Amino acid sequence: MHDDAIQAAAPNLDETRRKQNRASDPRHSAWVSANAGSGKTHVLTQRVIRLMLNGARPSSILCLTYTKAAASEMSNRVFERLAHWTALDDAELAREIAEVEGRPPDRIKLMDARRLFARALETPGGLKIQTIHAFCEALLHQFPLEANIAGHFTVLDDKAAAALIAEARRSLLTETQAGHDGALAAAFHDVLTLADEAGLDRLLGDIVANRSALQRFFDSARREGVDRTLKRGLGIPVSADAASIAARAWPLPGLDAARMQDYVALANGKGGSNAQER
């Protein structure tokens, strides 16, 4: 195929395609922000293909997405394009590469393009197009000691988390009904009074989600006391008492005691029965 014919294969790109080609150019670092369905996955797919066209090893490319569906969609697009290229003649292949890169390919790039599909298939582990969660999980499995976690951990999915929360709730109810722990029974009563059963479920969910931070708080409270730990966490001087803390927060500019009483009365009048009881 003559170079003139290759040059003639370069398309006349419109403005949108020129912007997409500029964003997919691996020589530049790019940030793409656009509406759903506007072609972000297309741009990222082109960038992966252009990286391989320019000699990058498939194993050195990492693409992260938020969902498994997006990762699967992108992987399928890359492999479909590369497989399609293996069956094209020189003129058609030159035209498609020119659409991707914005310039016509030379003979060497045409030959390399036909080999990309096989190279991607033969890469150990395949192209790394995966979710952020899968990538982080793989890192933790590779470096469990550095992350201070068990080496053979498994990820807790939503269904398993819901089952554990339900079990914790049953255990809490059992302990409370048994009457062995008066402080636990009082705390349980306070939670139900303030937030009913739905609030209890949310509380247990928040405890599970923030268990590491809570454990650090409990460890610090055992060493230094609850009062000191709370004050340090809230940025309050350790020597401060209730009166000095209140003096720093009240009165607010433009809000005196009389006006505050008016707001409280208005809230009580507008609120439901639960708000008025409290």
Rosetta silent file (secondary structure, phi, psi, omega in degrees, C-alpha in Angstrom):
SEQUENCE: MHDDAIQAAAPNLDETRRKQNRASDPRHSAWVSANAGSGKTHVLTQRVIRLMLNGARPSSILCLTYTKAAASEMSNRVFERLAHWTALDDAELAREIAEVEGRPPDRIKLMDARRLFARALETPGGLKIQTIHAFCEALLHQFPLEANIAGHFTVLDDKAAAALIAEARRSLLTETQAGHDGALAAAFHDVLTLADEAGLDRLLGDIVANRSALQRFFDSARREGVDRTLKRGLGIPVSADAASIAARAWPLPGLDAARMQDYVALANGKGGSNAQER
SCORE:     score description
SCORE:     0.000 S_00000001
   1 L     0.000  129.663 -177.356    0.000    0.000    0.000 S_00000001
   2 L   -76.110  153.163  179.073    1.442    3.392   -1.030 S_00000001
   3 H   -61.478  -32.709  179.322    1.934    6.197    1.482 S_00000001
   4 H   -62.710  -38.817  179.205   -0.342    8.418   -0.632 S_00000001
   5 H   -67.563  -37.021  177.845   -3.180    5.935   -0.189 S_00000001
   6 H   -65.278  -42.376  178.267   -2.572    5.851    3.548 S_00000001
   7 H   -60.312  -38.482 -178.455   -2.660    9.648    3.673 S_00000001
   8 H   -68.517  -18.003 -178.657   -5.977    9.631    1.813 S_00000001
   9 L   -77.758  -15.987 -178.757   -7.467    7.369    4.504 S_00000001
  10 L   -65.582  125.306 -176.486   -7.228   10.093    7.167 S_00000001
  11 L   -78.064  160.224  174.535  -10.780   11.317    7.881 S_00000001
  12 L   -89.372   94.368 -171.814  -11.906   14.883    8.023 S_00000001
  13 L   -74.173  139.454  173.166  -12.670   15.026   11.737 S_00000001
  14 L   -82.256  178.073 -173.614  -15.374   17.301   13.073 S_00000001
  15 H   -62.472  -42.225 -179.946  -14.872   19.351   16.225 S_00000001
  16 H   -61.553  -44.862 -179.338  -16.291   16.723   18.600 S_00000001
  17 H   -67.397  -34.941  177.129  -14.094   14.011   17.199 S_00000001
  18 H   -63.529  -40.394  177.965  -11.049   16.263   17.355 S_00000001
  19 H   -66.081  -40.325  178.075  -11.710   16.878   21.047 S_00000001
  20 H   -63.812  -41.350  178.389  -12.159   13.159   21.662 S_00000001
  21 H   -65.555  -36.697  178.505   -8.920   12.399   19.869 S_00000001
  22 H   -66.341  -40.022 -179.827   -7.113   15.056   21.880 S_00000001
  23 H   -70.523  -29.740 -178.304   -8.450   13.586   25.145 S_00000001
  24 L   -89.596    1.177 -179.763   -7.504   10.035   24.131 S_00000001
  25 L   -71.810  115.736 -176.611   -3.951   10.996   23.143 S_00000001
  26 L   -68.135   -8.844  177.281   -1.667    9.077   25.566 S_00000001
  27 L   -75.831  -13.225 -176.892    0.989   11.788   25.274 S_00000001
  28 L  -120.406  149.732  170.535   -1.190   14.071   27.390 S_00000001
  29 L   -88.244  127.074 -171.971   -2.750   13.824   30.828 S_00000001
  30 L  -129.437  145.544  171.886   -6.472   14.466   30.386 S_00000001
  31 L  -118.906  120.625 -177.474   -9.531   15.042   32.558 S_00000001
  32 L  -112.980  122.978  176.934  -12.829   14.341   30.788 S_00000001
  33 L  -127.015  121.583 -177.069  -16.107   15.559   32.276 S_00000001
  34 L  -158.582  166.098 -179.863  -19.319   15.053   30.310 S_00000001
  35 L   -69.940  163.763  177.300  -22.935   13.956   30.594 S_00000001
  36 L   -61.485  138.282  177.916  -24.030   10.327   30.568 S_00000001
  37 L    78.997    8.929 -176.512  -24.041    8.811   27.088 S_00000001
  38 L   -92.328   -4.524  175.185  -21.800   11.518   25.634 S_00000001
  39 L   113.200   18.470 -179.821  -18.874    9.217   24.827 S_00000001
  40 H   -64.882  -43.279  178.900  -16.630    9.059   27.921 S_00000001
  41 H   -64.513  -36.948  177.012  -16.258    5.277   27.667 S_00000001
  42 H   -60.803  -43.601  179.963  -15.519    5.647   23.955 S_00000001
  43 H   -64.424  -43.677 -179.208  -12.724    8.120   24.727 S_00000001
  44 H   -66.466  -38.317  176.555  -11.231    5.869   27.398 S_00000001
  45 H   -61.984  -44.528  178.080  -11.415    2.866   25.064 S_00000001
  46 H   -61.820  -37.402 -179.218   -9.615    4.830   22.365 S_00000001
  47 H   -64.458  -41.909  177.612   -6.952    5.859   24.861 S_00000001
  48 H   -61.434  -45.900 -179.246   -6.263    2.222   25.786 S_00000001
  49 H   -64.255  -40.794  179.797   -6.021    1.238   22.121 S_00000001
  50 H   -66.986  -34.519  175.161   -3.754    4.176   21.331 S_00000001
  51 H   -59.953  -45.977  179.989   -1.465    3.240   24.213 S_00000001
  52 H   -68.774  -36.347  176.619   -1.062   -0.236   22.756 S_00000001
  53 H   -61.458  -29.519 -178.736   -0.636    1.177   19.243 S_00000001
  54 L   -95.063   14.974  170.400    2.249    3.247   20.594 S_00000001
  55 L   100.101    0.585  179.290    3.996    0.232   22.100 S_00000001
  56 L   -68.977  137.817  176.678    2.656    0.042   25.663 S_00000001
  57 L   -71.000  136.102  178.605    2.483   -3.486   27.054 S_00000001
  58 H   -55.057  -33.552 -178.638   -1.125   -4.538   27.812 S_00000001
  59 H   -70.823  -14.844 -178.794   -0.024   -5.642   31.287 S_00000001
  60 H   -93.258    0.324 -177.506    1.172   -2.090   32.062 S_00000001
  61 L  -101.476  131.033  178.211   -2.250   -0.511   31.447 S_00000001
  62 E  -126.701  125.405  176.643   -4.700   -0.096   34.317 S_00000001
  63 E  -122.126  127.953 -178.732   -8.276    1.159   33.884 S_00000001
  64 E  -116.266  136.654  177.538  -10.525    1.675   36.903 S_00000001
  65 E  -129.567  173.111 -179.255  -14.297    2.123   36.857 S_00000001
  66 L   -86.448  -28.318 -174.278  -16.998    2.404   39.501 S_00000001
  67 L  -127.905  156.324  176.171  -19.109   -0.594   38.459 S_00000001
  68 H   -65.064  -35.689 -179.948  -18.579   -4.107   37.122 S_00000001
  69 H   -62.214  -42.205  179.564  -20.947   -3.336   34.257 S_00000001
  70 H   -66.789  -40.060  178.753  -18.793   -0.390   33.148 S_00000001
  71 H   -63.863  -42.706  179.287  -15.604   -2.463   33.390 S_00000001
  72 H   -65.397  -42.163  179.798  -17.159   -5.261   31.332 S_00000001
  73 H   -61.471  -43.769 -178.398  -18.485   -2.819   28.741 S_00000001
  74 H   -68.217  -42.372  178.712  -15.111   -1.171   28.293 S_00000001
  75 H   -61.420  -42.669  179.178  -13.232   -4.474   28.072 S_00000001
  76 H   -62.262  -40.813 -179.407  -15.676   -5.750   25.458 S_00000001
  77 H   -63.984  -42.164 -179.629  -15.263   -2.608   23.369 S_00000001
  78 H   -62.696  -49.172 -176.578  -11.470   -2.863   23.382 S_00000001
  79 H   -69.329  -34.935  177.306  -11.416   -6.533   22.386 S_00000001
  80 H   -63.737  -41.751  179.464  -14.143   -6.109   19.777 S_00000001
  81 H   -65.435  -45.354 -178.570  -12.192   -3.305   18.106 S_00000001
  82 H   -66.330  -38.930  177.916   -8.901   -5.235   18.144 S_00000001
  83 H   -66.047  -38.149  178.803  -10.559   -8.416   16.843 S_00000001
  84 H   -62.188  -37.377 -178.260  -12.247   -6.402   14.092 S_00000001
  85 H   -65.175  -28.828 -177.213   -8.888   -5.021   12.971 S_00000001
  86 L   -66.719  -20.930 -175.398   -7.465   -8.484   12.319 S_00000001
  87 L  -102.305    0.738 -176.565   -9.957   -9.044    9.464 S_00000001
  88 L   -88.887  152.428  171.712   -9.602   -5.690    7.640 S_00000001
  89 L   -79.803  175.290 -173.543   -7.572   -5.007    4.530 S_00000001
  90 H   -60.604  -42.011 -176.436   -4.863   -2.342    4.620 S_00000001
  91 H   -65.213  -45.794 -179.934   -7.037    0.493    3.335 S_00000001
  92 H   -66.723  -41.173  179.524   -9.862   -0.109    5.822 S_00000001
  93 H   -64.385  -41.360  178.333   -7.451   -0.639    8.713 S_00000001
  94 H   -61.769  -39.753  179.766   -5.593    2.572    7.847 S_00000001
  95 H   -64.522  -43.262 -177.946   -8.876    4.475    7.808 S_00000001
  96 H   -70.336  -37.476  176.993   -9.937    3.172   11.235 S_00000001
  97 H   -65.766  -38.067  177.571   -6.541    3.832   12.817 S_00000001
  98 H   -63.755  -34.546  176.550   -6.657    7.356   11.405 S_00000001
  99 H   -65.995  -35.202 -179.243  -10.056    7.812   13.067 S_00000001
 100 H   -75.697  -45.614 -172.492   -8.561    6.745   16.398 S_00000001
 101 H   -97.072  -14.318 -179.463   -5.298    8.691   16.219 S_00000001
 102 L    79.861    8.183  177.649   -6.287   11.613   14.032 S_00000001
 103 L  -153.131  153.902 -176.827   -3.454   10.934   11.589 S_00000001
 104 L   -71.519  146.030  179.570   -2.697    8.205    9.034 S_00000001
 105 L   -85.620  159.545  172.190   -0.580    5.227   10.142 S_00000001
 106 L   -93.660 -178.024 -175.646    2.619    4.029    8.525 S_00000001
 107 H   -63.886  -39.516 -177.942    3.280    0.446    7.441 S_00000001
 108 H   -63.540  -41.324 -179.756    4.853   -0.580   10.751 S_00000001
 109 H   -67.269  -34.059  176.134    1.856    0.626   12.725 S_00000001
 110 H   -61.682  -43.818  179.577   -0.473   -1.291   10.410 S_00000001
 111 H   -66.514  -41.567  179.083    1.431   -4.506   11.112 S_00000001
 112 H   -63.705  -38.147 -178.085    1.501   -3.816   14.855 S_00000001
 113 H   -61.475  -35.531 -180.000   -2.238   -3.106   14.894 S_00000001
 114 H   -70.323  -21.188 -178.003   -2.984   -6.574   13.518 S_00000001
 115 H   -92.040  -10.618 -173.082   -0.992   -8.157   16.370 S_00000001
 116 H   -62.941  -37.635 -178.368   -2.661   -6.231   19.208 S_00000001
 117 H   -61.266  -46.512  179.506   -5.566   -8.647   19.604 S_00000001
 118 H   -65.359  -40.749  179.669   -3.239  -11.622   20.121 S_00000001
 119 H   -61.928  -42.018 -179.606   -0.989   -9.625   22.453 S_00000001
 120 H   -66.541  -39.510  179.529   -3.936   -8.602   24.612 S_00000001
 121 H   -67.686  -35.521 -175.342   -5.262  -12.175   24.777 S_00000001
 122 H   -85.006   -4.984  179.883   -1.849  -13.613   25.659 S_00000001
 123 L   -68.338  125.447  178.016   -1.163  -11.103   28.445 S_00000001
 124 L   -56.986  124.844 -178.402   -1.075  -12.922   31.824 S_00000001
 125 L    83.175   -8.522  178.372   -4.167  -11.868   33.720 S_00000001
 126 L    72.721 -179.099  175.402   -5.486  -10.039   30.664 S_00000001
 127 L   -62.391  135.885 -178.484   -6.069   -6.319   30.332 S_00000001
 128 E   -87.605   80.277  174.692   -6.507   -4.763   33.762 S_00000001
 129 E  -115.708  105.038 -170.299   -9.918   -3.155   33.327 S_00000001
 130 E  -149.538  172.999  178.224  -11.626   -3.478   36.699 S_00000001
 131 E   -79.030  160.352  177.136  -13.544   -1.686   39.405 S_00000001
 132 H   -60.144  -39.910 -179.072  -11.843    0.457   42.026 S_00000001
 133 H   -63.652  -42.373  179.887  -13.005   -1.995   44.697 S_00000001
 134 H   -64.970  -39.249  178.957  -11.482   -4.974   42.872 S_00000001
 135 H   -64.026  -46.369  179.934   -8.187   -3.124   42.425 S_00000001
 136 H   -64.321  -39.419  178.197   -8.003   -2.173   46.111 S_00000001
 137 H   -62.340  -41.857  178.875   -8.891   -5.714   47.151 S_00000001
 138 H   -62.948  -40.576  177.937   -6.096   -7.091   44.959 S_00000001
 139 H   -62.426  -43.207 -179.207   -3.606   -4.666   46.529 S_00000001
 140 H   -65.794  -36.050  177.150   -4.650   -5.681   50.040 S_00000001
 141 H   -66.886  -32.238  179.887   -4.281   -9.372   49.167 S_00000001
 142 H   -77.686  -31.128 -176.026   -0.753   -8.681   47.887 S_00000001
 143 L  -129.132   60.227 -177.427    0.315   -6.595   50.903 S_00000001
 144 H   -68.266  -35.233 -179.112   -1.696   -7.811   53.929 S_00000001
 145 H   -66.470  -43.216  179.562    1.132   -7.279   56.427 S_00000001
 146 H   -64.710  -32.370 -179.846    1.671   -3.683   55.349 S_00000001
 147 H   -87.315   -4.607  178.899   -2.091   -3.057   55.594 S_00000001
 148 L    59.584   47.057  177.531   -2.267   -4.799   58.996 S_00000001
 149 L  -132.461  166.364  178.220   -5.062   -7.167   57.939 S_00000001
 150 L   -65.515  141.613 -175.241   -5.530  -10.935   57.757 S_00000001
 151 L   -68.024  -28.885 -176.098   -3.886  -12.466   54.714 S_00000001
 152 L  -113.282   43.681 -178.977   -6.895  -14.548   53.623 S_00000001
 153 L   -71.339  159.335  172.059   -9.628  -12.001   54.180 S_00000001
 154 L  -124.252  150.662 -178.128  -12.858  -11.940   52.201 S_00000001
 155 L   -80.768  133.242  179.289  -14.869   -8.865   51.280 S_00000001
 156 L   -82.637  114.352  179.406  -18.126   -8.407   53.156 S_00000001
 157 L   -84.819  174.988 -175.146  -20.896   -7.857   50.622 S_00000001
 158 H   -61.678  -38.817 -178.629  -24.160   -6.029   51.306 S_00000001
 159 H   -66.040  -44.402  179.201  -26.131   -9.221   51.935 S_00000001
 160 H   -66.772  -37.853  178.259  -23.626  -10.553   54.471 S_00000001
 161 H   -63.046  -42.145  178.728  -23.420   -7.143   56.168 S_00000001
 162 H   -63.282  -38.136  178.906  -27.212   -7.030   56.527 S_00000001
 163 H   -65.695  -40.204  179.037  -27.183  -10.527   58.044 S_00000001
 164 H   -66.806  -39.985  178.191  -24.524   -9.527   60.594 S_00000001
 165 H   -64.143  -40.235  178.094  -26.430   -6.384   61.570 S_00000001
 166 H   -63.430  -39.474  178.305  -29.589   -8.456   62.035 S_00000001
 167 H   -66.357  -40.996  177.571  -27.654  -10.889   64.242 S_00000001
 168 H   -62.757  -38.618  178.929  -26.221   -8.015   66.304 S_00000001
 169 H   -64.308  -43.297  178.282  -29.719   -6.629   66.749 S_00000001
 170 H   -63.372  -41.076  179.099  -31.016   -9.996   67.971 S_00000001
 171 H   -63.908  -40.367  179.116  -28.108  -10.314   70.395 S_00000001
 172 H   -63.245  -44.008  178.658  -28.752   -6.815   71.720 S_00000001
 173 H   -63.358  -40.262 -179.719  -32.430   -7.562   72.277 S_00000001
 174 H   -63.828  -46.615 -179.931  -31.591  -10.845   74.012 S_00000001
 175 H   -63.711  -38.727 -178.454  -29.084   -9.224   76.377 S_00000001
 176 H   -67.695  -43.536 -178.872  -31.461   -6.382   77.162 S_00000001
 177 H   -68.119  -29.354  179.890  -34.406   -8.653   77.911 S_00000001
 178 H   -67.896  -25.772  176.341  -32.267  -10.858   80.146 S_00000001
 179 L    76.239   17.161 -179.058  -31.693   -7.867   82.444 S_00000001
 180 L   -78.740  -22.905 -174.929  -28.068   -8.735   83.244 S_00000001
 181 L  -125.835  101.668 -177.797  -26.698   -5.338   82.204 S_00000001
 182 H   -65.021  -38.319 -179.875  -28.556   -2.335   83.579 S_00000001
 183 H   -65.325  -39.724  178.322  -26.454    0.200   81.662 S_00000001
 184 H   -64.773  -42.378  179.657  -27.120   -1.617   78.379 S_00000001
 185 H   -62.804  -39.964  179.304  -30.846   -1.723   79.088 S_00000001
 186 H   -66.560  -41.916  178.818  -30.872    2.019   79.837 S_00000001
 187 H   -64.694  -40.514  178.766  -28.944    2.825   76.654 S_00000001
 188 H   -62.595  -40.993  178.718  -31.273    0.613   74.630 S_00000001
 189 H   -63.807  -40.607  179.944  -34.279    2.409   76.119 S_00000001
 190 H   -63.847  -42.422 -179.182  -32.786    5.813   75.240 S_00000001
 191 H   -63.897  -45.813 -179.575  -32.176    4.815   71.620 S_00000001
 192 H   -65.701  -34.797  179.165  -35.701    3.481   71.155 S_00000001
 193 H   -66.594  -40.084 -176.156  -37.176    6.580   72.812 S_00000001
 194 H   -83.188  -32.542 -168.294  -35.261    8.941   70.540 S_00000001
 195 H  -137.033    6.382 -179.596  -35.263    7.059   67.257 S_00000001
 196 H    54.667 -170.615 -173.898  -37.615    4.003   67.383 S_00000001
 197 H   -68.104  -36.083  178.239  -36.658    0.631   65.842 S_00000001
 198 H   -62.539  -38.520  177.408  -35.666    2.068   62.465 S_00000001
 199 H   -65.404  -34.574  177.098  -33.242    4.375   64.248 S_00000001
 200 H   -63.533  -43.105  178.503  -31.765    1.395   66.079 S_00000001
 201 H   -62.837  -41.522  177.975  -31.087   -0.356   62.779 S_00000001
 202 H   -64.483  -39.171  179.010  -29.424    2.777   61.393 S_00000001
 203 H   -61.940  -45.875  179.394  -27.343    3.085   64.564 S_00000001
 204 H   -63.343  -38.538  177.032  -26.112   -0.500   64.268 S_00000001
 205 H   -63.366  -41.299  178.245  -25.311    0.082   60.597 S_00000001
 206 H   -66.179  -36.361  178.507  -23.308    3.209   61.460 S_00000001
 207 H   -63.204  -44.081  178.893  -21.442    1.314   64.184 S_00000001
 208 H   -63.749  -43.553 -176.806  -20.431   -1.383   61.699 S_00000001
 209 H   -67.893  -28.384 -175.730  -19.410    1.190   59.070 S_00000001
 210 L  -117.023   29.206 -173.910  -17.326    3.214   61.561 S_00000001
 211 H   -62.938  -34.165 -179.699  -16.067    0.408   63.791 S_00000001
 212 H   -66.849  -44.515  178.981  -12.382    1.303   63.342 S_00000001
 213 H   -65.046  -39.558  178.417  -12.917    4.928   64.399 S_00000001
 214 H   -64.827  -39.231  179.237  -15.068    3.813   67.340 S_00000001
 215 H   -64.071  -39.906  177.074  -12.403    1.350   68.454 S_00000001
 216 H   -63.623  -38.988  178.605   -9.788    4.114   68.414 S_00000001
 217 H   -64.047  -45.495 -179.394  -12.107    6.299   70.483 S_00000001
 218 H   -63.642  -40.327  178.690  -12.708    3.542   73.055 S_00000001
 219 H   -62.119  -43.854  179.385   -8.985    2.802   73.311 S_00000001
 220 H   -67.177  -39.295 -179.806   -8.234    6.476   73.897 S_00000001
 221 H   -64.487  -35.895  178.203  -11.106    6.819   76.387 S_00000001
 222 H   -67.783  -33.846 -179.251   -9.767    3.902   78.432 S_00000001
 223 H   -79.539  -43.658 -169.935   -6.326    5.526   78.580 S_00000001
 224 H  -113.464  -11.391 -175.458   -7.275    9.179   79.094 S_00000001
 225 L    99.026  150.433 -176.858  -10.931    9.197   80.072 S_00000001
 226 H   -65.715  -43.249 -176.184  -14.035    9.941   78.032 S_00000001
 227 H   -60.306  -47.783 -178.887  -14.134   13.658   78.873 S_00000001
 228 H   -65.944  -40.173 -179.485  -10.566   14.351   77.754 S_00000001
 229 H   -64.805  -42.890  178.971  -10.946   12.234   74.601 S_00000001
 230 H   -64.280  -43.796 -178.870  -14.149   14.002   73.570 S_00000001
 231 H   -63.408  -42.214  179.354  -12.687   17.453   74.158 S_00000001
 232 H   -64.843  -40.852  179.338   -9.583   16.683   72.127 S_00000001
 233 H   -65.855  -31.319 -179.337  -11.676   15.284   69.287 S_00000001
 234 H   -92.371   -0.514  179.589  -13.914   18.365   69.262 S_00000001
 235 L    74.001   28.402 -179.553  -11.021   20.813   69.512 S_00000001
 236 L  -102.273  136.286  177.569  -12.049   22.027   72.976 S_00000001
 237 L   -55.425  139.642 -177.461   -9.395   22.929   75.585 S_00000001
 238 L   -61.301  -31.983 -177.399   -9.031   20.164   78.159 S_00000001
 239 L   -79.850   -6.484 -175.830   -9.428   22.683   81.002 S_00000001
 240 L   -69.787  143.638  173.775  -12.759   24.010   79.664 S_00000001
 241 L  -112.458 -179.413 -175.555  -15.928   23.428   81.672 S_00000001
 242 H   -60.242  -39.485 -177.646  -19.580   23.544   80.623 S_00000001
 243 H   -66.240  -43.495 -178.917  -19.932   27.255   81.429 S_00000001
 244 H   -69.367  -34.815  177.216  -16.884   28.332   79.412 S_00000001
 245 H   -66.224  -43.065  179.161  -17.924   26.169   76.454 S_00000001
 246 H   -64.801  -36.211 -179.206  -21.427   27.663   76.516 S_00000001
 247 H   -65.787  -31.749  178.459  -19.980   31.185   76.740 S_00000001
 248 H   -72.895  -27.594 -175.060  -18.006   30.603   73.546 S_00000001
 249 H   -98.742  -16.384 -173.907  -21.102   29.423   71.671 S_00000001
 250 L  -142.872  142.230    3.138  -23.761   31.756   73.078 S_00000001
 251 L   -83.191  155.085  175.483  -25.138   34.304   72.534 S_00000001
 252 E   -82.940  149.002  178.428  -25.003   34.316   68.766 S_00000001
 253 L   -58.024  126.455  177.682  -24.834   37.670   66.971 S_00000001
 254 L    80.842    4.040 -179.429  -28.372   38.921   66.361 S_00000001
 255 E  -130.957   95.900 -179.529  -30.001   36.128   68.386 S_00000001
 256 L   -91.700  178.031 -175.168  -30.777   37.082   71.976 S_00000001
 257 H   -62.687  -40.402 -178.240  -32.525   35.000   74.627 S_00000001
 258 H   -63.738  -43.226  179.913  -35.970   36.499   73.989 S_00000001
 259 H   -67.666  -35.469  177.943  -35.834   35.761   70.275 S_00000001
 260 H   -62.585  -40.509  178.083  -34.579   32.253   70.981 S_00000001
 261 H   -62.911  -36.528  177.424  -37.601   31.637   73.212 S_00000001
 262 H   -63.482  -41.923  179.442  -39.861   32.774   70.377 S_00000001
 263 H   -65.152  -40.617  179.270  -38.225   30.265   68.017 S_00000001
 264 H   -63.449  -43.746  179.052  -38.593   27.452   70.555 S_00000001
 265 H   -63.041  -40.120  178.661  -42.271   28.269   71.056 S_00000001
 266 H   -64.969  -41.405  179.355  -42.810   28.353   67.287 S_00000001
 267 H   -64.550  -41.622  178.369  -41.066   24.993   66.854 S_00000001
 268 H   -64.086  -36.012 -179.659  -43.167   23.425   69.594 S_00000001
 269 H   -72.097  -32.717 -177.957  -46.313   24.765   67.986 S_00000001
 270 H   -89.184  -22.996 -174.976  -45.405   23.487   64.513 S_00000001
 271 L   -75.325  167.661  178.159  -43.858   20.157   65.548 S_00000001
 272 L   -78.820 -173.098 -176.975  -45.617   16.824   65.967 S_00000001
 273 H   -64.728  -37.749  179.811  -46.506   15.123   69.213 S_00000001
 274 H   -63.845  -42.057 -179.425  -43.059   13.523   69.570 S_00000001
 275 H   -64.778  -38.445 -178.545  -41.300   16.884   69.187 S_00000001
 276 H   -70.816  -34.336  178.377  -43.575   18.498   71.776 S_00000001
 277 H   -66.177  -34.200 -177.399  -43.026   15.668   74.261 S_00000001
 278 L   -81.333    0.000    0.000  -39.257   16.092   73.996 S_00000001
